[in-house]
């Protein structure tokens, strides 16, 4: 399993890459994404753009991928955890 194939909202990352390719400052890209409802800081834009392509380089063993998926399901089913939207 490649993590790059399973990133939610990959179109947002493609948008970041397109804006970066047009030589738009990362501060402006962060402001644009924030206006689109995705709050981002400049360093987050830079980190995503610089690290996204690396995600497809190494394949994650299926055992580890299953552990990550299982951990996510445990968190989603635990009603004792606060809802992130409540913050």
N, CA, C and O atoms as a printed pandas DataFrame, in Angstrom:
     atom_number atom_name residue_name chain_id  residue_number  x_coord  y_coord  z_coord
0              1         N          UNK        A               1    0.843   -1.172    0.000
1              2        CA          UNK        A               1    0.000    0.000    0.000
2              3         C          UNK        A               1    0.893    1.240    0.000
3              4         O          UNK        A               1    1.832    1.329    0.790
4              5         N          UNK        A               2    0.611    2.169   -0.857
5              6        CA          UNK        A               2    1.313    3.444   -0.889
6              7         C          UNK        A               2    0.441    4.493   -0.215
7              8         O          UNK        A               2   -0.722    4.665   -0.581
8              9         N          UNK        A               3    1.002    5.200    0.775
9             10        CA          UNK        A               3    0.222    6.218    1.480
10            11         C          UNK        A               3   -0.285    7.291    0.533
11            12         O          UNK        A               3   -1.380    7.822    0.718
12            13         N          UNK        A               4    0.499    7.608   -0.469
13            14        CA          UNK        A               4    0.141    8.652   -1.416
14            15         C          UNK        A               4   -1.191    8.347   -2.108
15            16         O          UNK        A               4   -1.924    9.264   -2.479
16            17         N          UNK        A               5   -1.499    7.070   -2.277
17            18        CA          UNK        A               5   -2.737    6.675   -2.941
18            19         C          UNK        A               5   -3.960    6.827   -2.057
19            20         O          UNK        A               5   -5.087    6.728   -2.542
20            21         N          UNK        A               6   -3.761    7.063   -0.779
21            22        CA          UNK        A               6   -4.878    7.071    0.151
22            23         C          UNK        A               6   -5.043    8.395    0.892
23            24         O          UNK        A               6   -5.790    8.462    1.868
24            25         N          UNK        A               7   -4.375    9.428    0.455
25            26        CA          UNK        A               7   -4.506   10.728    1.109
26            27         C          UNK        A               7   -5.872   11.309    0.770
27            28         O          UNK        A               7   -6.277   11.350   -0.391
28            29         N          UNK        A               8   -6.568   11.753    1.800
29            30        CA          UNK        A               8   -7.879   12.349    1.610
30            31         C          UNK        A               8   -7.697   13.743    1.015
31            32         O          UNK        A               8   -6.823   14.506    1.427
32            33         N          UNK        A               9   -8.522   14.046    0.063
33            34        CA          UNK        A               9   -8.517   15.361   -0.588
34            35         C          UNK        A               9   -7.213   15.643   -1.323
35            36         O          UNK        A               9   -6.612   16.707   -1.174
36            37         N          UNK        A              10   -6.801   14.682   -2.106
37            38        CA          UNK        A              10   -5.560   14.844   -2.862
38            39         C          UNK        A              10   -5.662   16.031   -3.828
39            40         O          UNK        A              10   -4.639   16.590   -4.226
40            41         N          UNK        A              11   -6.886   16.419   -4.207
41            42        CA          UNK        A              11   -7.024   17.576   -5.100
42            43         C          UNK        A              11   -6.534   18.857   -4.434
43            44         O          UNK        A              11   -6.087   19.775   -5.122
44            45         N          UNK        A              12   -6.610   18.933   -3.104
45            46        CA          UNK        A              12   -6.080   20.101   -2.402
46            47         C          UNK        A              12   -4.565   20.167   -2.535
47            48         O          UNK        A              12   -3.994   21.250   -2.668
48            49         N          UNK        A              13   -3.925   19.022   -2.500
49            50        CA          UNK        A              13   -2.473   18.983   -2.650
50            51         C          UNK        A              13   -2.097   19.346   -4.082
51            52         O          UNK        A              13   -1.107   20.042   -4.310
52            53         N          UNK        A              14   -2.877   18.881   -5.035
53            54        CA          UNK        A              14   -2.623   19.237   -6.439
54            55         C          UNK        A              14   -2.762   20.746   -6.635
55            56         O          UNK        A              14   -2.020   21.346   -7.413
56            57         N          UNK        A              15   -3.710   21.352   -5.930
57            58        CA          UNK        A              15   -3.879   22.813   -5.994
58            59         C          UNK        A              15   -2.635   23.504   -5.446
59            60         O          UNK        A              15   -2.132   24.456   -6.042
60            61         N          UNK        A              16   -2.145   23.021   -4.312
61            62        CA          UNK        A              16   -0.930   23.596   -3.724
62            63         C          UNK        A              16    0.240   23.493   -4.700
63            64         O          UNK        A              16    0.991   24.450   -4.883
64            65         N          UNK        A              17    0.387   22.329   -5.322
65            66        CA          UNK        A              17    1.475   22.128   -6.267
66            67         C          UNK        A              17    1.345   23.053   -7.477
67            68         O          UNK        A              17    2.339   23.606   -7.947
68            69         N          UNK        A              18    0.130   23.220   -7.977
69            70        CA          UNK        A              18   -0.077   24.090   -9.147
70            71         C          UNK        A              18    0.249   25.540   -8.810
71            72         O          UNK        A              18    0.875   26.239   -9.607
72            73         N          UNK        A              19   -0.174   25.991   -7.633
73            74        CA          UNK        A              19    0.122   27.363   -7.227
74            75         C          UNK        A              19    1.616   27.564   -7.002
75            76         O          UNK        A              19    2.168   28.611   -7.338
76            77         N          UNK        A              20    2.265   26.551   -6.429
77            78        CA          UNK        A              20    3.715   26.622   -6.227
78            79         C          UNK        A              20    4.448   26.648   -7.561
79            80         O          UNK        A              20    5.423   27.382   -7.725
80            81         N          UNK        A              21    3.978   25.840   -8.521
81            82        CA          UNK        A              21    4.601   25.803   -9.847
82            83         C          UNK        A              21    4.464   27.143  -10.567
83            84         O          UNK        A              21    5.275   27.476  -11.431
84            85         N          UNK        A              22    3.431   27.910  -10.206
85            86        CA          UNK        A              22    3.234   29.240  -10.795
86            87         C          UNK        A              22    4.049   30.301  -10.053
87            88         O          UNK        A              22    3.876   31.499  -10.278
88            89         N          UNK        A              23    4.943   29.846   -9.162
89            90        CA          UNK        A              23    5.823   30.723   -8.382
90            91         C          UNK        A              23    5.071   31.695   -7.477
91            92         O          UNK        A              23    5.508   32.826   -7.265
92            93         N          UNK        A              24    3.944   31.244   -6.951
93            94        CA          UNK        A              24    3.199   32.042   -5.991
94            95         C          UNK        A              24    3.787   31.779   -4.613
95            96         O          UNK        A              24    4.042   30.633   -4.241
96            97         N          UNK        A              25    3.998   32.844   -3.866
97            98        CA          UNK        A              25    4.596   32.754   -2.541
98            99         C          UNK        A              25    3.756   31.851   -1.638
99           100         O          UNK        A              25    2.527   31.870   -1.696
100          101         N          UNK        A              26    4.431   31.064   -0.807
101          102        CA          UNK        A              26    3.729   30.132    0.062
102          103         C          UNK        A              26    2.820   30.835    1.074
103          104         O          UNK        A              26    1.826   30.269    1.528
104          105         N          UNK        A              27    3.170   32.061    1.417
105          106        CA          UNK        A              27    2.321   32.847    2.318
106          107         C          UNK        A              27    0.985   33.158    1.642
107          108         O          UNK        A              27   -0.067   33.107    2.279
108          109         N          UNK        A              28    1.034   33.476    0.366
109          110        CA          UNK        A              28   -0.173   33.760   -0.407
110          111         C          UNK        A              28   -0.990   32.484   -0.598
111          112         O          UNK        A              28   -2.219   32.512   -0.524
112          113         N          UNK        A              29   -0.309   31.370   -0.844
113          114        CA          UNK        A              29   -1.006   30.083   -0.995
114          115         C          UNK        A              29   -1.722   29.732    0.309
115          116         O          UNK        A              29   -2.870   29.288    0.286
116          117         N          UNK        A              30   -1.056   29.929    1.437
117          118        CA          UNK        A              30   -1.674   29.643    2.742
118          119         C          UNK        A              30   -2.915   30.510    2.944
119          120         O          UNK        A              30   -3.935   30.027    3.435
120          121         N          UNK        A              31   -2.834   31.764    2.573
121          122        CA          UNK        A              31   -3.980   32.672    2.698
122          123         C          UNK        A              31   -5.125   32.221    1.793
123          124         O          UNK        A              31   -6.286   32.237    2.203
124          125         N          UNK        A              32   -4.804   31.826    0.579
125          126        CA          UNK        A              32   -5.814   31.333   -0.366
126          127         C          UNK        A              32   -6.522   30.098    0.193
127          128         O          UNK        A              32   -7.750   30.021    0.172
128          129         N          UNK        A              33   -5.746   29.136    0.691
129          130        CA          UNK        A              33   -6.335   27.911    1.221
130          131         C          UNK        A              33   -7.192   28.211    2.450
131          132         O          UNK        A              33   -8.243   27.600    2.640
132          133         N          UNK        A              34   -6.747   29.143    3.275
133          134        CA          UNK        A              34   -7.528   29.533    4.447
134          135         C          UNK        A              34   -8.856   30.144    4.022
135          136         O          UNK        A              34   -9.891   29.869    4.629
136          137         N          UNK        A              35   -8.830   30.967    2.988
137          138        CA          UNK        A              35  -10.061   31.559    2.471
138          139         C          UNK        A              35  -10.990   30.502    1.875
139          140         O          UNK        A              35  -12.205   30.696    1.827
140          141         N          UNK        A              36  -10.423   29.389    1.423
141          142        CA          UNK        A              36  -11.212   28.287    0.864
142          143         C          UNK        A              36  -11.728   27.353    1.958
143          144         O          UNK        A              36  -12.367   26.344    1.662
144          145         N          UNK        A              37  -11.456   27.685    3.212
145          146        CA          UNK        A              37  -11.958   26.880    4.317
146          147         C          UNK        A              37  -10.983   25.843    4.837
147          148         O          UNK        A              37  -11.357   24.985    5.636
148          149         N          UNK        A              38   -9.740   25.911    4.394
149          150        CA          UNK        A              38   -8.708   24.980    4.861
150          151         C          UNK        A              38   -7.631   25.817    5.533
151          152         O          UNK        A              38   -6.694   26.270    4.876
152          153         N          UNK        A              39   -7.759   26.025    6.845
153          154        CA          UNK        A              39   -6.781   26.879    7.529
154          155         C          UNK        A              39   -5.366   26.308    7.443
155          156         O          UNK        A              39   -5.113   25.177    7.858
156          157         N          UNK        A              40   -4.463   27.099    6.904
157          158        CA          UNK        A              40   -3.067   26.661    6.745
158          159         C          UNK        A              40   -2.126   27.802    7.069
159          160         O          UNK        A              40   -2.444   28.979    6.899
160          161         N          UNK        A              41   -0.964   27.411    7.538
161          162        CA          UNK        A              41    0.117   28.353    7.778
162          163         C          UNK        A              41    1.146   28.185    6.661
163          164         O          UNK        A              41    1.151   27.170    5.964
164          165         N          UNK        A              42    2.005   29.171    6.495
165          166        CA          UNK        A              42    3.024   29.136    5.442
166          167         C          UNK        A              42    3.915   27.901    5.560
167          168         O          UNK        A              42    4.198   27.244    4.558
168          169         N          UNK        A              43    4.353   27.584    6.765
169          170        CA          UNK        A              43    5.241   26.424    6.942
170          171         C          UNK        A              43    4.535   25.118    6.583
171          172         O          UNK        A              43    5.187   24.173    6.138
172          173         N          UNK        A              44    3.217   25.048    6.767
173          174        CA          UNK        A              44    2.475   23.840    6.407
174          175         C          UNK        A              44    2.426   23.667    4.896
175          176         O          UNK        A              44    2.564   22.555    4.387
176          177         N          UNK        A              45    2.230   24.770    4.182
177          178        CA          UNK        A              45    2.233   24.721    2.715
178          179         C          UNK        A              45    3.588   24.218    2.232
179          180         O          UNK        A              45    3.664   23.326    1.388
180          181         N          UNK        A              46    4.648   24.793    2.771
181          182        CA          UNK        A              46    5.999   24.389    2.364
182          183         C          UNK        A              46    6.246   22.919    2.669
183          184         O          UNK        A              46    6.799   22.198    1.837
184          185         N          UNK        A              47    5.845   22.469    3.846
185          186        CA          UNK        A              47    6.071   21.081    4.239
186          187         C          UNK        A              47    5.311   20.119    3.334
187          188         O          UNK        A              47    5.856   19.092    2.929
188          189         N          UNK        A              48    4.072   20.435    3.015
189          190        CA          UNK        A              48    3.275   19.555    2.153
190          191         C          UNK        A              48    3.873   19.494    0.760
191          192         O          UNK        A              48    4.022   18.411    0.194
192          193         N          UNK        A              49    4.213   20.637    0.210
193          194        CA          UNK        A              49    4.781   20.667   -1.143
194          195         C          UNK        A              49    6.104   19.913   -1.196
195          196         O          UNK        A              49    6.375   19.191   -2.156
196          197         N          UNK        A              50    6.926   20.080   -0.167
197          198        CA          UNK        A              50    8.249   19.443   -0.162
198          199         C          UNK        A              50    8.207   17.954    0.153
199          200         O          UNK        A              50    9.117   17.219   -0.232
200          201         N          UNK        A              51    7.177   17.501    0.839
201          202        CA          UNK        A              51    7.168   16.098    1.259
202          203         C          UNK        A              51    6.195   15.208    0.499
203          204         O          UNK        A              51    6.309   13.986    0.592
204          205         N          UNK        A              52    5.257   15.751   -0.237
205          206        CA          UNK        A              52    4.229   14.938   -0.903
206          207         C          UNK        A              52    4.829   13.923   -1.873
207          208         O          UNK        A              52    4.430   12.758   -1.871
208          209         N          UNK        A              53    5.771   14.346   -2.692
209          210        CA          UNK        A              53    6.349   13.445   -3.686
210          211         C          UNK        A              53    7.128   12.296   -3.045
211          212         O          UNK        A              53    7.270   11.230   -3.646
212          213         N          UNK        A              54    7.628   12.506   -1.841
213          214        CA          UNK        A              54    8.386   11.482   -1.138
214          215         C          UNK        A              54    7.472   10.333   -0.693
215          216         O          UNK        A              54    7.942    9.212   -0.494
216          217         N          UNK        A              55    6.181   10.604   -0.537
217          218        CA          UNK        A              55    5.254    9.579   -0.053
218          219         C          UNK        A              55    5.159    8.373   -0.984
219          220         O          UNK        A              55    4.862    7.268   -0.529
220          221         N          UNK        A              56    5.404    8.564   -2.264
221          222        CA          UNK        A              56    5.296    7.465   -3.204
222          223         C          UNK        A              56    6.582    6.688   -3.402
223          224         O          UNK        A              56    6.630    5.767   -4.218
224          225         N          UNK        A              57    7.620    7.043   -2.672
225          226        CA          UNK        A              57    8.918    6.424   -2.874
226          227         C          UNK        A              57    9.018    5.038   -2.237
227          228         O          UNK        A              57    9.582    4.122   -2.837
228          229         N          UNK        A              58    8.483    4.879   -1.049
229          230        CA          UNK        A              58    8.639    3.631   -0.308
230          231         C          UNK        A              58    7.272    3.025   -0.008
231          232         O          UNK        A              58    6.345    3.716    0.415
232          233         N          UNK        A              59    7.171    1.744   -0.232
233          234        CA          UNK        A              59    5.923    1.039    0.030
234          235         C          UNK        A              59    5.849    0.660    1.506
235          236         O          UNK        A              59    6.812    0.151    2.081
236          237         N          UNK        A              60    4.688    0.917    2.108
237          238        CA          UNK        A              60    4.468    0.572    3.505
238          239         C          UNK        A              60    4.021   -0.880    3.576
239          240         O          UNK        A              60    3.121   -1.277    2.836
240          241         N          UNK        A              61    4.628   -1.684    4.447
241          242        CA          UNK        A              61    4.180   -3.077    4.578
242          243         C          UNK        A              61    2.699   -3.118    4.965
243          244         O          UNK        A              61    2.235   -2.304    5.762
244          245         N          UNK        A              62    1.971   -4.071    4.396
245          246        CA          UNK        A              62    0.529   -4.116    4.634
246          247         C          UNK        A              62    0.202   -4.308    6.110
247          248         O          UNK        A              62   -0.849   -3.857    6.566
248          249         N          UNK        A              63    1.070   -4.960    6.862
249          250        CA          UNK        A              63    0.841   -5.159    8.294
250          251         C          UNK        A              63    0.810   -3.805    9.015
251          252         O          UNK        A              63   -0.040   -3.580    9.877
252          253         N          UNK        A              64    1.726   -2.917    8.665
253          254        CA          UNK        A              64    1.763   -1.585    9.274
254          255         C          UNK        A              64    0.568   -0.754    8.819
255          256         O          UNK        A              64   -0.026   -0.025    9.613
256          257         N          UNK        A              65    0.220   -0.865    7.549
257          258        CA          UNK        A              65   -0.930   -0.122    7.034
258          259         C          UNK        A              65   -2.205   -0.564    7.738
259          260         O          UNK        A              65   -3.037    0.269    8.098
260          261         N          UNK        A              66   -2.361   -1.853    7.933
261          262        CA          UNK        A              66   -3.543   -2.363    8.636
262          263         C          UNK        A              66   -3.573   -1.859   10.079
263          264         O          UNK        A              66   -4.645   -1.548   10.598
264          265         N          UNK        A              67   -2.414   -1.774   10.734
265          266        CA          UNK        A              67   -2.344   -1.266   12.103
266          267         C          UNK        A              67   -2.775    0.198   12.150
267          268         O          UNK        A              67   -3.482    0.606   13.071
268          269         N          UNK        A              68   -2.352    0.991   11.161
269          270        CA          UNK        A              68   -2.761    2.400   11.097
270          271         C          UNK        A              68   -4.266    2.531   10.894
271          272         O          UNK        A              68   -4.915    3.355   11.538
272          273         N          UNK        A              69   -4.814    1.721   10.004
273          274        CA          UNK        A              69   -6.257    1.752    9.737
274          275         C          UNK        A              69   -7.024    1.325   10.985
275          276         O          UNK        A              69   -8.033    1.937   11.336
276          277         N          UNK        A              70   -6.552    0.285   11.648
277          278        CA          UNK        A              70   -7.199   -0.196   12.865
278          279         C          UNK        A              70   -7.183    0.882   13.948
279          280         O          UNK        A              70   -8.193    1.107   14.616
280          281         N          UNK        A              71   -6.053    1.541   14.122
281          282        CA          UNK        A              71   -5.930    2.604   15.128
282          283         C          UNK        A              71   -6.897    3.741   14.833
283          284         O          UNK        A              71   -7.481    4.315   15.753
284          285         N          UNK        A              72   -7.067    4.067   13.573
285          286        CA          UNK        A              72   -7.999    5.133   13.200
286          287         C          UNK        A              72   -9.432    4.729   13.535
287          288         O          UNK        A              72  -10.195    5.544   14.054
288          289         N          UNK        A              73   -9.803    3.496   13.250
289          290        CA          UNK        A              73  -11.155    3.022   13.544
290          291         C          UNK        A              73  -11.431    3.024   15.048
291          292         O          UNK        A              73  -12.538    3.347   15.478
292          293         N          UNK        A              74  -10.426    2.663   15.843
293          294        CA          UNK        A              74  -10.597    2.667   17.304
294          295         C          UNK        A              74  -10.928    4.085   17.772
295          296         O          UNK        A              74  -11.822    4.284   18.594
296          297         N          UNK        A              75  -10.201    5.062   17.241
297          298        CA          UNK        A              75  -10.445    6.457   17.621
298          299         C          UNK        A              75  -11.803    6.955   17.176
299          300         O          UNK        A              75  -12.435    7.743   17.879
300          301         N          UNK        A              76  -12.264    6.506   16.010
301          302        CA          UNK        A              76  -13.562    6.946   15.502
302          303         C          UNK        A              76  -14.709    6.344   16.300
303          304         O          UNK        A              76  -15.766    6.961   16.430
304          305         N          UNK        A              77  -14.510    5.155   16.829
305          306        CA          UNK        A              77  -15.581    4.463   17.539
306          307         C          UNK        A              77  -15.603    4.776   19.028
307          308         O          UNK        A              77  -16.542    4.386   19.721
308          309         N          UNK        A              78  -14.596    5.466   19.531
309          310        CA          UNK        A              78  -14.511    5.769   20.956
310          311         C          UNK        A              78  -15.305    7.033   21.256
311          312         O          UNK        A              78  -14.873    8.136   20.922
312          313         N          UNK        A              79  -16.465    6.872   21.887
313          314        CA          UNK        A              79  -17.330    8.015   22.166
314          315         C          UNK        A              79  -16.841    8.857   23.340
315          316         O          UNK        A              79  -17.374    9.938   23.590
316          317         N          UNK        A              80  -15.831    8.373   24.063
317          318        CA          UNK        A              80  -15.308    9.135   25.174
318          319         C          UNK        A              80  -14.366   10.251   24.714
319          320         O          UNK        A              80  -14.070   11.176   25.470
320          321         N          UNK        A              81  -13.896   10.151   23.459
321          322        CA          UNK        A              81  -13.002   11.195   22.929
322          323         C          UNK        A              81  -13.830   12.395   22.516
323          324         O          UNK        A              81  -14.924   12.230   21.976
324          325         N          UNK        A              82  -13.329   13.609   22.761
325          326        CA          UNK        A              82  -14.081   14.807   22.359
326          327         C          UNK        A              82  -14.089   14.956   20.835
327          328         O          UNK        A              82  -13.151   14.546   20.152
328          329         N          UNK        A              83  -15.130   15.530   20.338
329          330        CA          UNK        A              83  -15.257   15.790   18.904
330          331         C          UNK        A              83  -14.326   16.934   18.530
331          332         O          UNK        A              83  -14.361   17.976   19.184
332          333         N          UNK        A              84  -13.484   16.777   17.489
333          334        CA          UNK        A              84  -12.565   17.876   17.107
334          335         C          UNK        A              84  -13.309   19.171   16.772
335          336         O          UNK        A              84  -12.778   20.264   16.969
336          337         N          UNK        A              85  -14.530   19.046   16.268
337          338        CA          UNK        A              85  -15.285   20.254   15.912
338          339         C          UNK        A              85  -15.720   21.040   17.145
339          340         O          UNK        A              85  -16.104   22.204   17.035
340          341         N          UNK        A              86  -15.661   20.409   18.316
341          342        CA          UNK        A              86  -16.073   21.075   19.552
342          343         C          UNK        A              86  -15.048   22.097   20.026
343          344         O          UNK        A              86  -15.333   22.907   20.908
344          345         N          UNK        A              87  -13.857   22.057   19.439
345          346        CA          UNK        A              87  -12.821   22.999   19.860
346          347         C          UNK        A              87  -13.056   24.274   19.186
347          348         O          UNK        A              87  -12.304   25.227   19.386
